[in-house]
Amino acid sequence: MHSPQLSVDFNEKGFSVVRGLLSEDDIKLMENDLARRLDELADYLQVKFSDRSLSLDSKMLELERSNPGASLIFTHSNIIDSGLFSIWSSDKMLDVVETALGKDIDGHPFFAVRPKPPEVDLFVVPWHQDSSYLADGAQTAPQLTCWVPLMGANKENGCMEIAVGEHRDGEKRHVAEEYEELGNKSWYLEVDSSLTSTFMTEICEVERGDVIVFTHLTPHRSLPNLSRNCRWSIDMRYIQAEHFSGASQPSIPFRRADAELDEYVASSKMEFLREQSSKKRNLWRHKIERSVWRDRWN
């Protein structure tokens, strides 16, 4: 999808909404991976679902009711199985990303799956730029985030709000804030409130299959989930090849302009999947470790 309008949106607004990019089969492929992982979390928490065929939404709500904070455990214990990886590295995603990053593209190691249960303040994400969570020196590397909802996202269930054009001013001043809820701690970086009051913003309501694409310098936030459902989304991130990602893990080669590198790309992707498949699936991380971004902003 090489659309001139995409380039205009990235340059002028800092984001674009690509309608209907993913098919129902694409989304179900990813949901199958997440359903397997949810079943593993239920086994770990010793919860038996009322019905094993329940949707991701209903299963996560059952886990959250019996074990408050289960959504946070799931978020911080992600394993990227083959279905998720096949969409993340797919031509249809890379064709969109190529519009802004060019033909040499890596998968950024910060990949996240986010269940957003209702009425849990820890999942109300404040104004921030993705660049602020990276080590110093990564802010100038061309990067994009593709925000993929697994259901319709709207103002009621906590969709994205994005600041229009603010990416052009570079990285803004952030403050680190600590939150605690139901015995669970988290830290968020927030754009200094003195800066957010002047933002011109757009609330991005999207449907299942739509994808919001924005730069790592685009300020955005996630609104409260006021519905009765658990709203799911996936952050798929990309970076222009040969740039410092700002993470401790290496980037994954996804596409190269030089066809002679096709074998290198294919083998790199296979090696990443092998590493994911070798992870111990019964280990669940409860606490957020000290991160380099906390040192940057403290």
N, C-alpha and C positions, 0 to 999 in steps of 0.2 A: 504494500500500500504506500506508494510514493505520491503523496498528495501535497501540492503546493500550499494548501490551506493549513496542513499540519505544521509545515515550516513556519508559516506566518504566526500561528498560534503559539508555538514554542518560543519564538523570538519576542513577540509582543506581549503575550499573556503569561508565559511560563508554563502553560499546560494546555491540553486538548482532551476532549471527550470523544473517543472513537466508538461509535454506536454499532452494536451487533458484531463485534470483532470475533467473539468466541461462539461456537455452536453449542447446542445442548449436549452433544456427544463429548465435546471438549470439557465441559464443566462436569459432566458425570464421571469422566475419567479421573479428574482431580478429586471429586467427592469420594470415589471408591477408596483412594489412598487415605483420605482423612477419616473415613469411616473405620478402616482397619486400625488406624492409630487411636481413635476414640475408644474402640473396643479394648485395646491394650491398656488405656488409661483406666477404664472401668474395672478391668481385672486387677490392676494395681491398687485401686481404691476399694476393691471388694464390693463393687456395686453390680447388681444384676438389673439390666434394663427391663422395663415392663414389656417391651417388645423389641427384639433384636433388629427388626426391620424398620425401626423408627428413623426419621430424617436426622441429619446432623444437628439441626436446630433443636429438635425434641430431646435427643440424646444428651446434648450439652446442657440443656436446662435441667434434666434429671440429675446429672452429675453435680451441677452447681447447687441444686437444692440439698442434696445429701452431703456434699463436701464443698462448702463455700470457699471459693478460690481455685476451683478445679480449672476454670478457664485460663487462669494465669499460669498454672502448671503446664497446661497444654501449649500455650503460646511460647513458653520458654524451653520446650522439649521437642522441637520440631525435627522430624526426619524427612528428607526429600526423597520420596519413592519415585518409581519410574513414570507413573502417570503425571504427577506434578512436574517432573523434570521435562517430560516430552512437550508439555505446553509452554513452559518457561523458555525452552530452547527452540521452539517451533519457528518455522519460516513466517507464519502469520504475525507472530509477536516481533520477530527480528526485522521484518519489513517495515513495521511502524517505527521501531527504535532507530533503524538505519536513517530515517529522515532527519534525525537530529544528531546522531553519533557517527554517521558514516558507515562504511562497510566492514570495519574491523571492530568487532563487538565481543565483549566478555560478559558473562553473568557475574554480577557483583555478589560477594559472599553474604551480604546482609539480606537474607530471604526470610520472610515471616508469614505465618498463617495466623489470623487473628479472629477468634470467636469474640463477639461483643455482646455479652448478656445484658439484659435490661437492668437498670437501676443499680449499676456497679460503677462507682465513681472512678475506680482505677482504670476504666476503659474509656473515660472521657479525655481524649488526648488534646492538650493545649496547643496554641500556635507555636510552630517550630519549623525549621528547615532540616531536611534529612542530613545536610552537610554538617550540622552541628554535632551529630553523633559520631563523626569520623575523626580519626587522628589528624593532628595538624599537618597540613601539606596536601591533603586530598581534596581541598575545597575547589581547586582550580581544574580538577579532572572532569571532563564532560561526562555527566551521569544522568540517568533517567530512572524514575520509578513508575512502574505500571501497577495501578491499584485495581485489583480484579475482585468485584463483588460476586458472591455465589448466590445472591438473591437480590431483588430490587432494594436499592438503598435510597432512603428519603429522609426528610426532616424528622419524621416520627421515630424511625429506628436508628438514627445516628449516622447520617451520610457525611460526606466530606464538605468542608467549606475551604475555599482557596482564595488567597490574596492575589489579585490580578496585577501583573506587571512588576511585582516587588522583587522578582528574581534578578532584575537588572542592576540592583544596588549591591549585589554580592551578599556575603554572609553578615547577618545582623547580630547585635548583642543579645546573648541568651543568659538566663539565670537557671540554675539547677534547683529543682524543688523535689522534696521527698514526700511521698504519700504513704499512708498506711490505712488499710481497711480489712476488717475481719482477720487480723493477724498477718496479713500479707503486705509486704513493703514493695514500693516501686519508686523509681526516680524518673522524672521527666525534665527535659529542657524546655524552657518557654522563652519565646521572644519577649524582650523587655516590654512591659505594658505601655510604656511611654511611646513606643513605636507602633503598636498595633492599632491605636485609636485612629490613625490616618489611613488604614488599609481600605481600599475599595475591594470588596469581596464578592464571590459568586458561590452560591450554594449549589452543589453538583448532585442533583438527583439522577440516578442511573438505574437501568434495568439489568437483569441477569443477562450476561453476554456482552455488556458494554465494558469498556476499559477506560480509566482515567490515566493519562500519561502526563507526568510533570517532571521538571528538572529538580536536582538535589538542592537548588537554591530557592525553590518556590515555597513560600510560607503556606502552611495548611494546618487544619485541625479537624478533629473528629467530634461531631456533635453528640449530645447525650442520647442514649437509646431509651425512648419513652414508650416503646411498644411492649408487647408481651412475648416477643420472640428474640432469639439469639441471632444477631446479624453477623454473617461470616464474610471475611475478605482475605485476600492474599496480596502481599507486597512482593512483586517480582522486580528486581533491580538489575540495571545494566550499566556498564561503564565502557568508555572507549578503550580499546586494547592498548596495552603497554603503559597504562597510567597507574599510579599508586591509588589503591582502593580506600586506604584509611582503616582497613580491618586487619586483624591478625591472620585470617585465612586468605589463601590466594584466590584470585578471580578464576573463572572457568572459561576457556576459549569457546565461543559459540559460533563465530563467523569470521572469515578472513576474505579480503578482496582477492588475494592471490590464490588461485585454484590449486597451486602446488602445496598449499598448506592444509588442504582438505583432510588428508590422512592424520595430520597432527591434531586438528580440531576433533575429529571423530575419536581418536584414541584418548584425548584429554577428557572428553565427555564420558567415555566408558570408564575411565579411571575414577572420575568423580562419583559415578553411580556405584562402583565397587566399594568405594569408601563409605558411602551412605549405607549400603547393604550390610556392611560389616559392623555398624554401630550396634551397641547393646540396646535392645528395644525395651528392656525393663528398667532402665535408669531414667529417673524423672528429676529434673532440677527444680528445686523449690525457690531458690534465692537468686537474686541478680548479683552477679559478681561485680567487683569494682572494675570500672571501665575507664578507658583513656579519656573519654569525653568528660567524665566527671572531673578529672584533673585539669582539663582545658578550661573549664568554666568556673572552677572553684579558685 
